[in-house]
Amino acid sequence: MAVNPFKYCSGLRYLGYLMIFMVLGIIVISYWAVVVISWGPTLVHGGVHALPSAFIIVFFHILLVLLTWSYFMVVFQDPGSVPQNWRPILEGDLEEGSSSSQTHNVPSESLASAWPPSGGRPAVAYCTKCQNAKPPRCHHCSVCQRCILKMDHHCVWVVYTLLETTLDTLVLLPNIINLLGEATKRSVSPGNLAVMVLAFVLNLAFALSMLCFVIMHATLIWSNTTTIEVYEKKREKKETASRWKYDLGWKRNFEQVFGTKKALWFLPVFSKDDLDSIPSLQGTYFPMRDDVES
């Protein structure tokens, strides 16, 4: 019997659980360093530095709320599974902007018309592990042990955000310089100095790494590509010398990820109008460029 080594990848999910505690630990250390040690006392003492201290603390808490909200949405929200017995619908039955994006609720006669005659080869991909058809851009995740809609990749290193780490790094730097000067006079607590330096090093490291990821994912969003599709995109471009088939222009590409409501772009939520009017947000239908579809 053939051994499938990928089934052991499911153990990586336990590493993800450890990452949750690591993230919480970094948040606690950063909060203690920024609010309790650095800028909280400055705000309490008042004076000319009270106003900038208040601004930093308020801005820090705003980013902290967005960070924890977004992080736990990523960790605990289901990434999107293929509906049971999913079947594709005809291109003419669903257009970008229509509200009929729930392909698993399509009437049986529509499903039958989209499926080839008995004995024919399915027009869509089929997952032998899940024993189910796969919508476009769907891939089987070896960690989750199931097919994931518009799968990018299973990342256990989901940690922190660029803005939060950058802010922490910038506001901790002058305080570390002051504390190091006070340390030579033995007038500062070694524990506070250790927490400040640890928080600074951690946030600087994550800020630099997150900057690279932000640039990478911005380019992927710009061309409507997932990480797992990069190789497929290069191969298609080499064979056809044309743009990526899902590249609809930067504006529509951006809306397929963030929606059309500008007020919600910085929040991990979608409006009901976007969910009804942009079928790609459902994860089972993705419009292609006209020259590809034709």
C-alpha positions as CSV (number, residue, x, y, z in Angstrom):
1,M,0.0,0.0,0.0
2,A,1.4,3.4,-1.0
3,V,2.3,5.7,1.9
4,N,1.1,9.3,1.6
5,P,3.6,11.5,3.5
6,F,1.4,14.5,3.1
7,K,-1.1,13.2,5.6
8,Y,1.5,13.9,8.4
9,C,1.4,17.6,7.5
10,S,-1.8,17.8,9.5
11,G,0.5,17.8,12.6
12,L,1.6,21.3,11.6
13,R,-1.7,22.7,12.9
14,Y,-0.4,22.1,16.4
15,L,2.5,24.4,15.6
16,G,-0.1,27.0,14.7
17,Y,-1.5,26.6,18.2
18,L,1.9,27.4,19.7
19,M,2.1,30.5,17.4
20,I,-1.1,31.8,19.1
21,F,0.6,31.8,22.5
22,M,3.7,33.3,20.9
23,V,1.7,36.2,19.5
24,L,-0.1,36.8,22.8
25,G,3.3,36.8,24.5
26,I,4.7,39.4,22.1
27,I,1.6,41.5,22.5
28,V,1.9,41.4,26.3
29,I,5.6,42.3,26.2
30,S,5.0,45.1,23.8
31,Y,2.1,46.5,25.8
32,W,4.1,46.5,29.0
33,A,7.1,48.2,27.3
34,V,5.1,50.8,25.4
35,V,2.3,51.7,27.8
36,V,3.4,50.7,31.3
37,I,7.1,51.5,31.2
38,S,7.6,54.1,28.4
39,W,4.6,56.4,27.7
40,G,2.1,55.7,30.4
41,P,4.2,57.4,33.2
42,T,5.0,60.3,30.9
43,L,1.3,60.9,30.4
44,V,0.5,60.6,34.1
45,H,3.3,63.1,35.0
46,G,1.9,65.7,32.5
47,G,4.0,68.5,31.1
48,V,5.0,69.2,27.6
49,H,5.2,65.5,26.7
50,A,1.7,64.6,27.9
51,L,0.0,65.4,24.5
52,P,2.4,63.3,22.3
53,S,2.2,60.6,24.9
54,A,-1.6,60.6,24.8
55,F,-1.5,60.4,21.0
56,I,0.9,57.5,21.0
57,I,-1.1,55.6,23.6
58,V,-4.4,56.1,21.8
59,F,-2.9,55.2,18.4
60,F,-1.3,52.2,19.9
61,H,-4.6,50.9,21.3
62,I,-6.4,51.5,18.0
63,L,-3.8,49.4,16.2
64,L,-3.9,46.8,19.0
65,V,-7.7,46.4,18.6
66,L,-7.3,46.0,14.8
67,L,-4.4,43.6,15.3
68,T,-6.2,41.3,17.7
69,W,-9.5,41.5,15.8
70,S,-7.8,40.7,12.5
71,Y,-5.5,38.0,13.9
72,F,-8.2,36.0,15.6
73,M,-10.4,36.3,12.6
74,V,-7.6,34.8,10.6
75,V,-7.0,32.0,13.2
76,F,-10.5,31.0,14.0
77,Q,-12.5,31.9,10.9
78,D,-13.1,28.9,8.6
79,P,-11.0,29.5,5.4
80,G,-13.8,28.3,3.2
81,S,-14.7,24.7,2.3
82,V,-16.2,23.4,-0.9
83,P,-20.0,22.9,-0.5
84,Q,-21.0,19.2,-0.4
85,N,-21.7,17.9,-3.9
86,W,-20.8,21.2,-5.5
87,R,-21.2,21.4,-9.2
88,P,-20.3,24.3,-11.6
89,I,-23.0,26.4,-13.2
90,L,-23.0,27.7,-16.7
91,E,-21.1,30.9,-17.3
92,G,-24.3,32.5,-18.7
93,D,-26.2,31.8,-15.5
94,L,-23.8,33.9,-13.4
95,E,-22.2,37.2,-14.1
96,E,-20.1,39.4,-12.0
97,G,-22.5,41.7,-10.2
98,S,-25.4,39.3,-9.9
99,S,-26.7,38.2,-6.6
100,S,-27.0,34.5,-7.5
101,S,-23.5,33.5,-6.3
102,Q,-24.4,30.5,-4.1
103,T,-23.6,27.7,-6.5
104,H,-24.6,25.0,-4.0
105,N,-28.2,26.3,-4.0
106,V,-28.5,26.2,-7.8
107,P,-31.6,24.2,-9.0
108,S,-30.8,20.6,-10.1
109,E,-31.7,21.3,-13.7
110,S,-29.1,24.0,-13.9
111,L,-26.5,21.8,-12.3
112,A,-27.3,19.0,-14.8
113,S,-26.8,21.4,-17.7
114,A,-23.4,22.3,-16.5
115,W,-22.2,18.8,-16.1
116,P,-21.2,16.7,-19.1
117,P,-23.2,13.6,-20.1
118,S,-22.8,10.4,-18.2
119,G,-19.4,8.8,-18.8
120,G,-17.8,12.1,-19.9
121,R,-14.9,13.7,-18.2
122,P,-15.9,16.5,-15.8
123,A,-15.2,20.0,-17.0
124,V,-13.8,21.0,-13.6
125,A,-11.1,19.6,-11.4
126,Y,-11.8,16.7,-9.1
127,C,-10.3,16.0,-5.7
128,T,-9.7,12.3,-5.2
129,K,-9.1,12.8,-1.5
130,C,-12.3,14.7,-0.7
131,Q,-14.2,12.9,-3.4
132,N,-15.7,16.1,-4.6
133,A,-15.4,18.5,-7.5
134,K,-13.2,21.5,-7.0
135,P,-14.2,25.1,-8.0
136,P,-11.6,27.2,-9.8
137,R,-8.6,28.3,-7.7
138,C,-9.4,25.6,-5.1
139,H,-6.7,23.4,-3.8
140,H,-6.4,20.5,-1.3
141,C,-4.6,21.6,1.9
142,S,-2.4,18.8,3.4
143,V,-2.6,20.5,6.8
144,C,-6.4,21.0,7.0
145,Q,-6.9,17.7,5.2
146,R,-9.6,19.2,3.0
147,C,-10.1,21.4,-0.1
148,I,-9.9,25.2,0.6
149,L,-11.6,27.8,-1.6
150,K,-9.2,30.1,-3.3
151,M,-6.4,28.7,-1.4
152,D,-3.2,30.7,-1.0
153,H,-1.2,28.5,1.3
154,H,-1.4,27.2,4.9
155,C,0.7,29.6,6.9
156,V,1.4,28.8,10.6
157,W,3.6,31.9,10.9
158,V,0.6,34.3,11.1
159,V,2.1,36.9,13.5
160,Y,1.6,40.5,14.1
161,T,1.1,43.4,11.6
162,L,3.4,45.9,10.0
163,L,1.8,49.1,11.4
164,E,1.8,47.8,15.0
165,T,5.4,46.5,14.9
166,T,6.7,49.7,13.2
167,L,4.9,51.9,15.8
168,D,6.3,49.9,18.7
169,T,9.8,50.0,17.2
170,L,9.8,53.8,16.7
171,V,8.3,54.8,20.1
172,L,10.6,52.4,22.0
173,L,13.8,53.5,20.4
174,P,14.2,56.9,22.3
175,N,13.2,55.3,25.6
176,I,15.8,52.5,25.1
177,I,18.5,55.1,24.5
178,N,17.5,56.9,27.7
179,L,17.3,53.7,29.7
180,L,20.7,52.7,28.5
181,G,22.1,56.0,29.6
182,E,20.4,55.6,33.0
183,A,21.7,52.0,33.2
184,T,25.2,53.2,33.4
185,K,24.3,55.2,36.4
186,R,22.5,52.2,37.9
187,S,19.3,54.2,38.2
188,V,17.0,52.0,36.2
189,S,15.4,48.6,36.9
190,P,17.2,45.8,35.1
191,G,13.8,44.1,34.6
192,N,12.4,47.2,32.8
193,L,15.5,47.5,30.7
194,A,15.3,43.8,29.7
195,V,11.6,44.1,28.7
196,M,12.2,47.3,26.7
197,V,15.2,45.8,24.8
198,L,13.3,42.5,24.2
199,A,10.2,44.3,22.9
200,F,12.3,46.5,20.7
201,V,14.2,43.6,19.1
202,L,11.1,41.5,18.5
203,N,9.1,44.4,17.0
204,L,12.0,45.5,14.8
205,A,12.5,41.9,13.5
206,F,8.8,41.5,12.7
207,A,8.5,45.0,11.2
208,L,11.2,44.2,8.7
209,S,9.8,40.8,7.8
210,M,6.3,42.1,7.6
211,L,7.4,44.9,5.2
212,C,8.7,42.2,2.8
213,F,5.4,40.3,3.1
214,V,3.3,43.5,2.6
215,I,5.3,44.3,-0.6
216,M,4.9,40.7,-1.9
217,H,1.2,40.4,-1.2
218,A,0.5,43.9,-2.6
219,T,1.9,42.7,-5.9
220,L,-0.2,39.5,-5.7
221,I,-3.3,41.5,-5.1
222,W,-2.4,43.9,-7.9
223,S,-2.4,41.0,-10.4
224,N,-5.2,38.9,-8.7
225,T,-2.8,36.0,-7.9
226,T,-2.4,33.8,-4.9
227,T,0.9,32.5,-3.7
228,I,0.1,29.0,-4.9
229,E,-0.8,30.3,-8.4
230,V,2.5,32.1,-9.0
231,Y,4.1,29.1,-10.8
232,E,0.9,28.5,-12.8
233,K,0.8,32.1,-13.8
234,K,4.4,32.1,-15.0
235,R,3.7,28.9,-17.0
236,E,0.6,30.3,-18.6
237,K,2.4,33.5,-19.5
238,K,5.2,31.5,-21.1
239,E,2.8,29.4,-23.1
240,T,0.3,32.0,-24.2
241,A,2.3,35.3,-23.8
242,S,-0.8,36.9,-22.3
243,R,-1.8,38.3,-18.9
244,W,-3.0,36.2,-16.0
245,K,-6.5,35.0,-16.8
246,Y,-7.9,36.3,-13.5
247,D,-6.2,39.7,-13.8
248,L,-9.2,42.1,-14.4
249,G,-7.3,45.3,-13.7
250,W,-6.0,46.6,-10.4
251,K,-9.3,48.1,-9.3
252,R,-11.5,45.0,-9.7
253,N,-8.6,42.8,-8.4
254,F,-8.5,44.9,-5.3
255,E,-12.3,44.8,-4.8
256,Q,-12.2,41.0,-5.0
257,V,-10.1,41.0,-1.8
258,F,-11.2,44.1,0.1
259,G,-14.7,44.8,-1.3
260,T,-16.1,48.1,-2.6
261,K,-16.9,49.8,0.7
262,K,-13.9,52.0,1.5
263,A,-14.9,52.4,5.1
264,L,-14.4,48.6,5.6
265,W,-11.0,48.3,3.9
266,F,-9.1,48.4,7.2
267,L,-11.5,46.0,9.0
268,P,-11.7,42.2,8.6
269,V,-15.3,42.3,7.4
270,F,-17.3,42.5,4.2
271,S,-20.6,44.4,3.7
272,K,-23.7,42.3,2.8
273,D,-24.0,44.3,-0.5
274,D,-20.5,43.2,-1.5
275,L,-21.2,39.6,-0.6
276,D,-24.3,39.7,-2.8
277,S,-22.9,41.6,-5.7
278,I,-19.3,40.2,-6.0
279,P,-19.6,36.4,-6.6
280,S,-15.9,35.9,-6.2
281,L,-16.2,36.7,-2.5
282,Q,-18.1,33.4,-2.2
283,G,-15.1,31.5,-3.4
284,T,-16.7,29.3,-6.0
285,Y,-16.8,31.5,-9.0
286,F,-14.2,33.8,-10.4
287,P,-14.7,35.9,-13.6
288,M,-11.9,35.8,-16.2
289,R,-10.9,38.3,-18.8
290,D,-13.1,38.4,-21.9
291,D,-10.3,37.3,-24.2
292,V,-9.8,34.2,-22.1
293,E,-13.5,33.3,-21.7
294,S,-14.1,33.8,-25.4
